[in-house]
């Protein structure tokens, strides 16, 4: 929303200053339209985030789930948003002292968008789960490895609960494989799916417990409330009885701990 306001202000100021019909008027008007286009695109995604219409954002970009490619039309129309997201990712990649990935559990890696594949990528990984909608997957990676895509906007999960549940079930079965799960920075979206695998496999009772385990391997992992809400809905779809049983066990343990501390 901040960037949208800045670009809107620049566009409005530029148009306001074009008062006289001079040879440079067309250039001024053109530059104003460019700034307005950028502002509208930022406002659009600000609206999507503010009102929680995360599936709309995924539909607008329409990343191909088989090839991992963001369509050319989407890259043109939403160039302002996509370029801003990429530049932020690039800055974090170059200036934040953080490993590109970490093995958070047996057979599960969590990491950054592998733009430079096969560099900065685990050699033994055989499967990739891509949770970005904003980046195109490296074609060589999609060709060489088993590729799964559940496109999501940054900081949130797409609310396609059945699709998320089916992906988690499919990946949880692949115990003989090494799975690389990535989002943009390997903090939230990818870690949430990894936590789901640990719960489904019975390694952890809850998503929160799984996050604690994974943070010992990758300290920047952090699941937000929206990601937990969507992931819990998917886990409930996977096995309603088991989900309710585990939640009750955690609630009982918390109650006992409270009594013990009194």
C-alpha positions in Angstrom: 0.0 0.0 0.0 2.9 2.4 0.7 4.3 1.9 -2.8 0.9 2.3 -4.3 0.4 5.6 -2.5 3.9 6.8 -3.7 3.2 6.0 -7.3 -0.3 7.4 -7.3 1.1 10.7 -5.9 3.8 10.8 -8.5 1.3 10.2 -11.3 -1.2 12.8 -10.0 1.6 15.3 -9.6 2.9 14.7 -13.1 -0.5 15.1 -14.7 -1.2 18.3 -12.6 2.1 19.9 -13.9 1.2 19.3 -17.5 -0.7 22.5 -18.1 0.6 23.8 -21.5 0.4 22.1 -24.9 4.1 21.8 -25.6 6.1 19.3 -27.6 6.9 17.5 -24.3 3.3 17.1 -23.3 3.0 13.6 -24.9 6.0 12.4 -23.0 4.6 13.8 -19.8 1.3 12.2 -20.3 2.9 8.9 -21.2 5.0 9.0 -18.0 1.9 9.8 -16.0 0.1 6.8 -17.5 3.1 4.6 -16.6 3.0 5.7 -13.0 -0.8 5.3 -12.8 -0.4 1.7 -14.1 2.2 0.9 -11.5 0.0 2.5 -8.8 -3.1 0.6 -9.8 -1.2 -2.7 -9.8 0.2 -2.1 -6.3 -3.3 -1.0 -5.1 -4.8 -4.1 -6.6 -2.5 -6.4 -4.6 -2.9 -4.2 -1.5 -6.6 -4.8 -1.8 -6.1 -8.5 -2.2 -4.0 -8.7 1.0 -6.1 -6.2 3.0 -9.4 -8.0 2.3 -7.9 -11.5 2.4 -8.7 -12.4 -1.3 -5.6 -14.5 -1.6 -7.1 -16.8 -4.2 -7.8 -13.9 -6.5 -4.2 -12.9 -6.5 -3.2 -16.5 -7.4 -5.8 -16.5 -10.2 -4.5 -13.1 -11.6 -0.9 -14.3 -11.9 -2.1 -17.8 -13.0 1.2 -19.7 -12.7 1.3 -22.9 -14.6 1.3 -25.8 -12.0 2.9 -28.2 -14.4 5.7 -26.1 -15.9 6.1 -23.7 -13.0 6.1 -20.8 -15.4 4.4 -17.4 -14.8 2.6 -16.6 -18.1 4.0 -13.8 -20.3 0.7 -11.8 -20.1 0.7 -11.8 -16.3 4.4 -10.8 -16.3 3.5 -7.8 -18.5 0.3 -6.7 -16.7 1.6 -7.2 -13.2 5.1 -6.2 -13.9 5.2 -3.6 -11.2 4.2 -6.0 -8.4 6.2 -8.9 -9.7 9.3 -6.8 -10.2 9.0 -5.2 -6.7 8.7 -8.7 -5.1 11.7 -9.9 -7.0 13.8 -6.9 -6.1 12.9 -7.4 -2.4 13.8 -11.1 -2.7 17.1 -10.2 -4.4 18.0 -7.8 -1.7 17.4 -10.3 1.0 19.3 -13.0 -0.9 22.4 -10.7 -1.3 22.4 -8.8 2.0 20.9 -11.1 4.6 23.4 -13.7 6.0 21.2 -16.7 5.7 21.7 -20.2 4.3 19.8 -21.0 1.1 18.3 -24.1 2.7 18.4 -26.4 5.7 17.5 -30.0 6.3 14.7 -29.6 8.9 13.8 -33.3 9.2 14.6 -36.7 7.6 14.0 -36.4 3.9 12.8 -32.8 4.1 14.6 -29.6 3.1 13.2 -26.1 3.5 14.7 -23.3 1.5 14.7 -20.3 -0.7 13.5 -19.9 -4.3 16.2 -21.9 -6.2 16.8 -19.4 -9.0 20.4 -20.5 -9.5 19.6 -24.3 -9.6 21.6 -26.5 -9.4 23.8 -24.1 -7.4 22.8 -23.6 -3.8 20.6 -26.7 -4.0 20.8 -30.0 -2.1 22.5 -32.6 -4.3 20.3 -35.5 -3.1 16.9 -33.8 -3.5 14.7 -35.8 -5.9 11.4 -33.8 -5.4 10.6 -30.1 -5.4 7.5 -28.6 -3.9 7.1 -25.0 -5.1 4.9 -22.7 -3.0 5.5 -19.4 -4.9 3.2 -17.8 -7.4 5.5 -14.8 -8.0 8.5 -16.7 -9.5 8.9 -19.0 -12.5 10.5 -22.3 -11.6 13.9 -23.0 -13.4 13.1 -25.1 -16.4 16.1 -27.4 -15.8 14.9 -28.2 -12.3 11.3 -29.0 -13.4 12.8 -31.3 -16.0 15.2 -33.1 -13.8 13.2 -33.5 -10.6 9.7 -34.5 -9.5 7.9 -31.1 -9.5 4.9 -30.1 -7.5 3.4 -26.7 -7.4 0.9 -25.1 -4.9 1.1 -21.4 -5.9 0.6 -18.9 -3.0 1.1 -15.2 -2.5 3.8 -14.2 -0.1 3.0 -14.5 3.6 -0.2 -16.5 3.0 -1.4 -19.8 1.8 -3.9 -20.3 -1.0 -7.2 -21.3 0.5 -7.5 -24.4 -1.8 -7.7 -26.6 1.2 -8.4 -29.9 -0.6 -5.5 -29.3 -3.0 -3.2 -28.5 -0.1 -4.3 -31.6 1.7 -3.8 -33.9 -1.3 -0.4 -32.4 -1.9 0.6 -33.0 1.7 -0.7 -36.6 1.6 1.2 -37.3 -1.6 4.5 -35.9 -0.3 4.1 -37.5 3.1 4.1 -40.9 1.4 7.4 -40.4 -0.3 9.6 -41.4 2.6 12.3 -42.7 0.3 12.8 -39.4 -1.4 14.5 -36.2 -0.4 12.0 -33.3 -0.7 13.0 -29.7 -1.3 10.1 -27.4 -0.2 10.6 -23.8 -1.1 8.8 -20.4 -1.1 10.6 -17.1 -1.6 12.9 -17.2 1.5 12.1 -20.5 3.2 10.5 -18.9 6.2 6.7 -19.3 6.2 4.9 -20.9 3.2 7.4 -23.7 2.7 7.8 -24.3 6.4 4.1 -24.7 6.8 3.9 -27.4 4.3 6.9 -29.1 5.8 5.2 -28.9 9.2 2.1 -30.6 7.7 4.3 -33.5 6.5 5.7 -34.0 10.0 2.2 -34.0 11.5 0.9 -36.5 8.9 3.9 -38.7 9.3 3.3 -38.7 13.1 6.7 -37.1 13.9 5.0 -34.1 15.6 1.5 -33.7 17.2 0.8 -30.2 15.9 2.0 -27.6 13.4 3.4 -25.5 16.3 5.4 -28.4 17.6 6.7 -29.1 14.1 7.8 -25.4 13.8 9.7 -25.7 17.1 11.5 -28.8 15.8 12.4 -27.1 12.4 13.5 -23.9 14.0 16.4 -25.8 15.5 17.7 -26.4 12.0 16.5 -23.1 10.4 16.1 -20.3 12.9 14.2 -18.0 10.5 11.2 -20.3 10.2 8.0 -18.7 11.3 4.4 -19.8 10.7 1.9 -17.0 10.8 -1.8 -17.3 12.0 -3.2 -17.4 8.4 -0.8 -20.1 7.3 -1.6 -22.2 10.5 -5.4 -21.7 9.9 -5.3 -22.9 6.3 -2.9 -25.8 7.1 -5.1 -27.0 10.0 -8.1 -27.0 7.8 -6.2 -29.2 5.3 -5.1 -31.5 8.1 -8.7 -31.8 9.3 -9.6 -32.8 5.8 -6.8 -35.4 5.7 -8.1 -37.2 8.9 -10.8 -35.4 11.0 -10.7 -37.9 13.9 -6.9 -37.9 14.2 -6.8 -34.1 14.0 -9.4 -33.7 16.8 -7.6 -36.3 18.9 -4.3 -34.6 18.6 -5.8 -31.2 19.4 -7.4 -32.6 22.5 -4.2 -34.2 23.6 -2.4 -30.9 23.3 -5.2 -29.1 25.2 -5.0 -31.7 28.0 -1.2 -31.4 28.2 -1.5 -27.6 28.4 -4.1 -27.8 31.1 -1.9 -30.2 33.2 1.1 -28.0 32.8 -1.0 -25.0 34.0 -2.2 -26.9 37.1 1.4 -28.1 37.8 2.7 -24.5 37.7 0.1 -23.2 40.2 
